Structures are given as structure tokens and as C-alpha cells.
């Protein structure tokens, strides 16, 4: 193939690529090199990931099938074909999860006296303890809901765990069906008196159902769980007059989204399954076809495995990863004014290896308390109600500083948190805006305006991750602190466009989506292609969460055909197919899965010996380029390039946490060769936040070597 366009190119299906990513997460639960409770953590993450996949992606495909929507090129699979392929793949993964949990994890945990037990196995004292808990804590909360002509089938909330109860009236001999919800307000794992031993709450309820149905015979009970469509539909409506109120209404209506998946206990009788399918389908909208047997997932006796995270967090140090204490970035270690440090030189920070509280929160705190600071502006996509950030912003507002916050109300599954956060900010007199019509604001930026002795100066932070202290301990991200005048001016223009009315098209240093970012990335890739064709070499290294955009993929294929050496570190979805002769044989793709979620977005372009580096908030996906406000900043201080080189080199040399995507579309885990040193990216960076590899990214080795 001499040329390739975005409409006709080798392209892996997005949904199946995401399932491959989640399969790699599941592999961490299977890996005996991972501490036992951390394996349980990955089992939980795999399960909650799958829940969200069904709530959004599968639900959207079901709607496409009903509407007769065709798939956009170059994706090779129609929506109905994608659903069939997803069902096949998910069945495989669920079976693998079952074997791992029952055959490996639970027996291994039991050897360390961590166990889930049945009520039947309890001693008399333990049973008395659990029964007392039921009487005092559980029974008052339960609400049995019968289904008969006088009792319609009850509303069942998304992802709630329920008991389907088969009841017989001993007087009339008539069979009845009832549903009992397992309360989320109570602990899922009920302690029995032995350290780290628990009974699942649903079994505690199941063995005491007689108390809920006195005089009736409880024949049997079975667990089940449903998944509902849970995306927002703002893209299908006119621009609302009040976005905050509209999002609140949408979040409420989401509770009643159509059911897209039914999970049932494996031995549930066919008649009860059919009853559930019929009742759940009758209550549906006409947006999708009714549920069918293909939408039922058979699980063993344990559903809602996301709750395994509670067990994974048990305080058993020998079964957990060693504790990690982030380092304070060297530039901010002493007690001098943080603004003085930034004026001396740009500062690049690397989370969670370097401290979020000792950098980003310290920056905001200093801005709030410094009498020379005049204004603070920032964007918030996902928040956690961080007390340090809230306190800094509210302190600044109460001190009379101008504080403006752009809060993205449409951050998926964080909408309710962000609404609460917005109202809290407004109550302190902070100027709150919600962004531009039709666009999500995904940029990670702070602008601080300060009166310095030599005049007004703008200090900025531009990052790859959210201003969220919880995820900053779990996600790998980078952030740039600088007072570069042109970057400050660009951020001023950006904030003015977000909080005011603007058609800003020009930025001095920043690339901003949806205005200039796509064109900038294509320009950088095409420049490497031109260098390669001119005999000047060509090298691209890029790290991101997802690579989906067909136009970018086509440009990378053209670069490969010109001889550009391309290395991509893509944690999740990757629709590009590397290693195809004549198309992508100069492209290599790896995915790193480990203790921390790889979240940083970093790119390197060799530029014929004048390398350029960029960090930003955007993955290489159509939504990031076209439907979001994103920011990409160059890292121009050459003193910072060595660290970026070392991080990229560390990722590319990984032979422990890295999975390589091959030309057949399959990922294979890298392993160190005989006698070779094990190189695990995250373990290296915990010791040295900017890596210990060579200063420059290594030259590409021959195909097949690591």
C-alpha cells in the first residue's frame, strides 16, 4: 500500500479494543507476581470497568441497532456485528474471571485467613452474632416487594443487587414472586467475629427471608442485578437555557434508562429468568429492542464484584503493594515563595511519583494567601470535593481576589458531584461558568495573576490530569508550572473565551481543541514524514490513554511508509494496527498496566535533531479533537527534556508491565529474556520520578527484540 486515507485503512474496532484493555486488567488479577490483595483490587476494577462499558458503550450500540444507524468508516463492524462480537468476548472474560476467583484468589486468600463463608458454615456463636446484626441493622431497612395483580413489578435501580424470592402460600398452594433489594447503605461483607472473615450480605438476608414473609414458605431465593443506559442525551437537544438545571434533570432521568444487561445467579430457574426478562422489557421505552436471552449473563453465586474492592483494602501489609510516599518536587522543597521558584525556571512535575499536595495544592494555597495575587482561574473536569482545593479557592474569594472556575457539568458519572461543587463555589462568591455550548471542557489549566515588583505577571499550570487529590495518588500525570508570557497570554484568551463570548482562533504557543489541536498534531506528524522522505530521519514517540481518530491513524501510517520510526504507549483503546508490511511496519504499540493508571499524555517529535515535546489533556480521539476544549503545551525549557526522554525510554524498555500489540491485533505480554534484568516502568519511577534510563529515547531495535 503506497498511500492510505482515513476512510480506507486497517482499523481495529474501538469496542473490542477496549475489551482487550479490560482483559489486560483482568490479567493483573491472575498474575501471581502481584500481591494477593492487589490481585483482588484488579478483579474489582475489571468488574466496575465492565459495568460502565455496558452502561454507555453497549447501551449506545443497542440504540444504534434499533435506529438502523450505520457504523462510520473505517470501522469494519456494523453495530449488530459489534454486539455479537462483544457478547462472545465478554462470555470468555466472565468465565476467566470465575475461574480466577473461585480457583485461585479465594483459596489463596483463605490460606491467609481472609475468607468469604456461607451461613451454613458458621459456628453457633458466629451465627448468633450475624443474626443479631440482621435484627438490629438489616431487617429495619428491608422492603419486600411482591409481584401480583395488586403489586406491579417494582422499579429496580441501576447496578443494584436484588434477591428474586420464590414463595409458596401453604394454605392455598399458590406460588408467588417477590423482590428484595440488598441495601447499598449497609456493608456488603458482614463480619462474623473472626478476623477478616465475612458472610455476603445477600446471604444473611436470604437465610432470614422468613422474617419478611411470615406464614409463607420461602422455597428458594436467587440473586440478580440489572444494568441501565446511563449516558446523558444533551447532544440530541437544543442548547438549554439553564445548563445546570438541565444536567440535574438528566441525571435524575438517567435512573430510568432502559435495561441493557441482566446478571443472574447461575442456577436461577428458567421460569424466573423469563419472568425477569418479560417484566423488565415491558417497562422499557421504545428506544431499543426488548431484552433477550443473549442479554443475560450467568454468574456464579456472587454478583456485584466491584465490592471486592472493600476486601482488597484490608490492612494486611504483606498482601499489599509497599506503601508509596510521593516526593516533593525538588524545586518546591525549600520554604521560599513558590512564585519565586517558578520565576527562576519552568517546573515539570510527575504524579503520583511527585506530590500533588506539594505542588498543585501548594500552588493554589500560595495563590490564595499571597497578598500580591489578584486573580485565580481554573478548569475543573473531575473533582473529589478536595478540601485543600476548596479551601484555597474559597479563601481567595473571601480575601477579595477574583476567582473564576470553569466546572464541567457533563463529566460522565461525576455530574452530581460537580453540580454540588458548583453550588458550593457560588455560595462563596466565586464566579462559576459551565463552558461552551456543545463542548465539554476537558482542559487541565490554572491561571494565577500576580503583581510582582516588576509588574503584573501570569503564572500558569497546565496538566494532563484532573485537579483531584484522590486520583492524583492513583493516576500517572504530568504538569507544567511556568510564567512564560505567551503561555500566560494564551491562557487568558482561553479563559476569556470560556467565561465570556468569543470566537478565539489564534493562540501563540498553545494548541487548543477544537480550534487548532487537530491541525497541530497532523502538522507535527507530517513534518516527521517530510524529514524522513528528505533523508533526515524521522522519530515519533507518543504516550496517551487512547488512539481512535482515523485521520491521525492515517497520518501515522503514511509516516511509517516514509520510514518514520513510531513508538506509541497507549494504555487503553488502540484502533491502529502496527507491524503491517508496507503500511505500519515502522510502528510499535505497547500498553502498560500496573499499580497506577497510566494517564499522562506526552509526545516527542525528533524534528531532524531539534526535538519538540508536548504535554496536554487530550487523547488522540475524535471527541478530544472536535467536541472538547483541550490544551496542549510545548515544553520549551531544554533542561526539562532529559527527564521526559528518560520517562519515555523507561516505558519503551519495559519488560514486566508492558503488553505489545502485534500485527494480528492480539496483545502479548512482554517478558524478560533469560538472564535479562526485569524493567517495570512504575517500579522504576517510584524510586526515581523521572526514570533512570538513558537521556535520549533509545534507537529502535530490530523487530521482535525488547
Secondary structure, DSSP 8 states (H G I E B T S, - for coil): ----BTTBS----HHHHHHHHHHHHHHHHH-TTS-HHHHHHHHHHHHHHHHHHIIIIIHHHHHHHHHT----TT--S-HHHHHHHHHHHHHHHHHHHHHHIIIIIHHHHHTTT-EE--GGG--HHHHHHHHHHIIIIIGGG---EEEBTTB------TT-EEEEEEEE-TTT--EEEEEEE--TTS-SEEE-SSTTEEEEHHHHHHHTGGGTSTTSEEEEEEEEEEEE-----GGGS---S-HHHHHHHHHHHGGG--EEEEEEETT--HHHHHHHHHHHHHT--TTS----GGGEEEE-S---GGGHHHHHT-S-GGGS------B--GGGSSSS-HHHHHHHS-EEEEETTB-SIIIIIHHHHHHHH-TTEEEEEEEESS----HHHHHHHHHHHHTT-EEEEEE-TTSTT-HHHHHHHHHHHHHTT-EEE---TT-EE---EEEEEEEETTEEEEEEEEESS-S-TTGGGTEEEEEEEE--HHHHHHHHHHHHHHHS-------SS-EEETTTHHHHHHHHHHHHHHHHHTTS--EEEEEES-B--HHHHHHHHHHHHTT-EEEEEESS-B------TTTTTTEEEEEE-SSSEE---EEEE-GGGS-EEEEES--BSHHHHHSEEEEEEE---GGGHHHHHHHHHHHHT-SSSEEEE-TTS-EEE----TT-----HHHHHHHSTT-SS-SS------TT--
